[in-house]
Amino acid sequence: MNHTFSHIKMNAIGDSITRGTYTAQGESFPASLAEKPWCSVVGEKMGFESVENYGINGTSISSTSPVNTENAFSLRFDKMRDDADLVVVAGGTNDFGTNVKLGSANDTHDVSFCGGLHVLCKGLKEKYPSAKVVFIQPIYRSDKEINDNQNTLSQYRQAIKEIAHDIYGFFVIDTDIPEFCERAQELFPDGVHPTPEGHQIYGEYIAQKIAAILQ
């Protein structure tokens, strides 16, 4: 996209979507891996020096999730490489999906989604004092509208904005991508994980947003 970005080293921390896992035709669960997950598309479009993908299946922002707890973002962010110029965080959909308590902005320890966000944001601020840190709100999913705690995905999105942006000053990207809704069955066959084409669309969208942030 722009040769002025060729020195940028990007870290992307996320879940199975960031890893590129998806449900291919004929599969009953997400067992396939996209050749180019969204973060690889971003790196390619932007002409970055490198992209490190820290996507791990089933992981949440908060370690209070009952699934893959030990790999929560709030616990493993410090294992990412130290010299990144850009750190992109794409999480929250599994916190919603595994019924992690939403909590409030007053939760400064990892006792809820908001608490996990605080721990993660504080840690990223300390680990990457001069890097751009960007949070991506959870993308479209059609498998359920409300979780067992009676919370919507929109509430988790809003919490990311209120904590990552309003409190810590990080950039937050809205993921209202019309094509995802218009072509949901085709791009999200299991209702959660985008296909390789979905990753291409997602990556191109995020690249445009990041280009504006880095200008």
Protein Blocks (a to p, Z undefined) as FASTA:
>chain_A
ZZklmmpccdddddfklnopacdehiabdfbdcfbafklmmmmmnopabdcdfbdehiaf
blkbfghkllgfklmmmmpcfkbcbdcddehjlmmmnopafbjaklmbdfbfklmmmmmm
mmmmmmmmmbccddddddddfkbmbdfkopafklmmmmmmmmmmmmnopacddfbdfklm
mmmmmmmmnomaccfklmmmmmmmmmmmmmmmmZZ
